[in-house]
Amino acid sequence: MVLKKEKDGWVYEDQRLHMQCTIPAACEVSMLQTPDIPELREQEKIEQEIRSPGSGKTLTELVKEKKAKTVSILVSDATRAVPTAKLAFAVVKELQENQIALQDITFFVAIGVHRPATEAECQEILGKLYGKVRIENHTPFDKENLLYLGDTKRGTPIYVNQRAYECDLHIQIGKVEPHEFAGFSGGRKSVLPGIAGEETIQINHRPEMILDPKAGIGILEGNPVHEDMLEAAEMFRIDFSVNCILNNTLQLSAVYAGTLKECHEQAVQYVKEILGVPFKKPDILITTPGLPLDIDFYQAVKALIALTEVLEESTTVILYCGCKEGINSPDMLSAFCSDESLENVVAYTEEHYKIQMDHVLLLSKILRKHVRIFVVCPNIKKEDVGEMFMFPFDSLQEAVDEAIRSSERKDPDILIYPRPQTGLPEKTD
């Protein structure tokens, strides 16, 4: 993504998606990014963090204490840019040094209710370990492989992957970044929604939970979704946790290992201290989710949701994306298609709620502010964009031209802010 000043104006180009636009020189144009942090390249440092975790017991101590022979490792799917192979290699190396055989280690792709990981994706997840250890997708709809652990304090029945639970030692590997209603990703989310049953996920993600004022980006304290997830993960019993932080180029930048809660909190604190993004309201905002959320529109709208607290009616937002798998959420689209009134759509969603209708409710927070959202996406039908109360355009240039033409200001301020979900936008005006 490149922004440059030329004789006739500003030129913005996204080389990956082959999209570009020219903006008149009279407009004030700026580009905002989540603060960059150095890449952690040394495998030795990764291994050292896992060997000597920042909290709790070492893997050596845990294997001995539990007399472990079998291990389950929960890992993320393709919608999360986690450098799992590097982290998994270090974890498995430590397990092998404690006499855990490769054939007794099983990786579970914690898909929640996403589609199963493909063989190619599984190969990327495991890297050098592919073909040496077992890997399988979680099966949220397979009641034969779900084990009931009890109810949380909020009444969520906890059903988890039985094969993962029955292993002697439980490990999770994930990534910590801001999350639209869990506060932050990583840690406990490997269990719920990761390897939980559909019913468990749907009840945890129910409207009154995700619409709670404290179920927001960057909030953990008092967040009912987070607290419910954490309780579920403790019921499942995560024995050892590995969480990472990525930089702007999706490279591994920091690793935290140890106990579930403490390890996650350490990573969260790092994000809060380093990845805050001062945000001054523009007239026009251009954004894109980038990889891996660009896989489909259900994931891509997280770029919009990340900006919920800083968007206002006077701002026009242009969301551009590729979404090779289309919308990839019939439930989200069907809810939007239920009525021509946004309020009726919200009411329908709450009454007929399914898991992937969550983004209908979250997007409604923005749409209720009367924010105009222009969408440029070659793999989504224009009528479907319209059903979602957004405005479709064939090209980024057309969207920018219309946003400028219809702006209340002759020469509007334009902000380009790609991948806003990776940081914590903080309003400054």
Salt bridges, closest charged atoms under 4 A:
GLU6 OE2 - LYS4 NZ 3.79
GLU39 OE1 - ARG41 NE 3.39
GLU47 OE1 - ARG51 NH2 3.88
GLU47 OE1 - LYS93 NZ 3.01
GLU65 OE1 - LYS57 NZ 2.19
ASP77 OD2 - HIS114 ND1 2.83
GLU94 OE1 - ARG51 NE 3.96
GLU121 OE2 - ARG115 NH2 2.79
GLU136 OE2 - ARG163 NE 2.86
GLU177 OE1 - LYS175 NZ 3.42
GLU180 OE1 - HIS179 NE2 3.72
GLU180 OE2 - LYS302 NZ 3.75
GLU180 OE2 - HIS359 NE2 3.20
GLU208 OE2 - ARG206 NE 3.24
GLU227 OE1 - ARG154 NH2 2.99
ASP239 OD1 - LYS66 NZ 3.43
ASP239 OD1 - ARG237 NE 2.74
GLU265 OE2 - LYS261 NZ 2.73
ASP283 OD2 - ARG409 NH1 2.90
ASP294 OD2 - ARG16 NH2 2.90
GLU312 OE2 - LYS427 NZ 3.22
GLU325 OE2 - ARG115 NH2 3.06
GLU343 OE1 - ARG368 NH2 2.85
ASP394 OD1 - LYS382 NZ 2.91
GLU402 OE2 - ARG405 NH2 2.67
ASP413 OD2 - ARG409 NH1 3.21
